[in-house]
Structures are given as structure tokens and as C-alpha cells.
Amino acid sequence: MKKSLNYEVLEDCMDMTPEGKMEYREQVVVFRKGDISHIARIITYVDIKKGRQPKLVSLLTNDFDMTLETIVAIYSRRWQIESLFKQIKQNFPLRYFYGESSNAIKIQIWGTLIANLLISLLQSSLERNWSFSGLATMVRIVMMYYLNMQNFFNKPDADLKIMLEQASESPPEESINE
């Protein structure tokens, strides 16, 4: 909803928590442009996320049948889906598809979703805090090495030292059996 949107408020109702804070605010409004008028609802709620400042979110809808909670839940789920697509586009660029058939495109997208899920699981199991994009980049770099990723990403310095020592060792000499 744009901040410069002009409307006339027909009804205004606010639900409060027992502590006296706003939980939901519902406004029934009418938009007019010339002879055309449109009635809609503006639902405002406080979005509280861990570690962030609470912020007011206003949703504009013309659905008068759904409850406030349902509309807020739908918006929240939709926002999670949008965030997932943003994360996938940033970390797994799908600039082009390897095949032209719909099945090939589906396989590539499913592969990307599975990779995203595996990195998310790895991220949630780590003791150290890694950003998703940093972790995805590091996984791409060390993917071809045989190592325990959970140990490596919790203590990268120790595992890197072991890998460098192993790389500096000379390969075993071959014995020729005659």
C-alpha cells in the first residue's frame, strides 16, 4: 500500500492486547476516482521478529469474508515464500536452464531447492553463526573435498591446517612388482 494513497475511512476498529498494546487495527475504507468508488479493508498489525525492532505492517485487501488472523497468516506465509525465492536467486543463480523440456527445468529447480534445504539444515546445526550466502559460497568451494562439513564449518582453522598438511606430503611411492 503506497503512503500517498488517498481514501476515506468508513469504519475503524482496533484490537488491543491485555497489556494495552495494539494487536490489530481494521479500517474499512473507500477509494474514489471520479465516479468510481471501491471499498476495501486496511489491516494493520505489529510484526515482531526476534532481534529486530517491531514494525507496523499495513495490508490492503478487498476480502471481507476472511478473519484478520487468516489474512495476516496468509501474508506471513507469502512473505516466507518470497524470501525463499530471493535466497535462491541470490545464492543459486539460474541464469539459464540446461534443458529445454519442462521436465529438465523442473529437475534443475528441484535440485536447487534440495541444495537450499541441505545448506539450511547445515546452517541450523552449526555452533558458529554463518550467513546463508557465506555458507553457500564456502560449500561450493569445499564441495569436492572429502571432509566432515559440520566439523569444518564449526572449526575451519583446524580442518584447514590438516588439509594443508596432507596436501604438502609427498604422494606414496609406487612399488613395481616384477
C-alpha positions, 0 to 999 in steps of 0.5 A, spaced: 500 500 500 503 506 497 503 512 503 500 517 498 494 513 497 488 517 498 481 514 501 476 515 506 475 511 512 468 508 513 469 504 519 475 503 524 476 498 529 482 496 533 484 490 537 488 491 543 492 486 547 491 485 555 497 489 556 494 495 552 498 494 546 495 494 539 494 487 536 490 489 530 487 495 527 481 494 521 479 500 517 474 499 512 475 504 507 473 507 500 477 509 494 474 514 489 476 516 482 471 520 479 465 516 479 468 510 481 468 508 488 471 501 491 471 499 498 476 495 501 479 493 508 486 496 511 489 491 516 494 493 520 498 489 525 505 489 529 510 484 526 515 482 531 521 478 529 526 476 534 532 481 534 529 486 530 525 492 532 517 491 531 514 494 525 507 496 523 505 492 517 499 495 513 495 490 508 490 492 503 485 487 501 478 487 498 476 480 502 471 481 507 469 474 508 476 472 511 478 473 519 484 478 520 488 472 523 487 468 516 489 474 512 495 476 516 497 468 516 496 468 509 501 474 508 506 471 513 506 465 509 507 469 502 512 473 505 516 466 507 515 464 500 518 470 497 524 470 501 525 463 499 525 465 492 530 471 493 535 466 497 535 462 491 536 467 486 541 470 490 545 464 492 543 459 486 543 463 480 539 460 474 541 464 469 539 459 464 536 452 464 540 446 461 534 443 458 529 445 454 523 440 456 519 442 462 521 436 465 529 438 465 527 445 468 523 442 473 529 437 475 534 443 475 529 447 480 528 441 484 535 440 485 536 447 487 531 447 492 534 440 495 541 444 495 537 450 499 534 445 504 541 441 505 545 448 506 539 450 511 539 444 515 547 445 515 546 452 517 541 450 523 546 445 526 552 449 526 555 452 533 558 458 529 553 463 526 554 463 518 550 467 513 546 463 508 550 466 502 557 465 506 555 458 507 553 457 500 559 460 497 564 456 502 560 449 500 561 450 493 568 451 494 569 445 499 564 441 495 569 436 492 573 435 498 572 429 502 571 432 509 566 432 515 562 439 513 559 440 520 566 439 523 569 444 518 564 449 518 564 449 526 572 449 526 575 451 519 582 453 522 583 446 524 580 442 518 584 447 514 591 446 517 590 438 516 588 439 509 594 443 508 598 438 511 596 432 507 596 436 501 604 438 502 606 430 503 609 427 498 604 422 494 606 414 496 611 411 492 609 406 487 612 399 488 613 395 481 612 388 482 616 384 477 
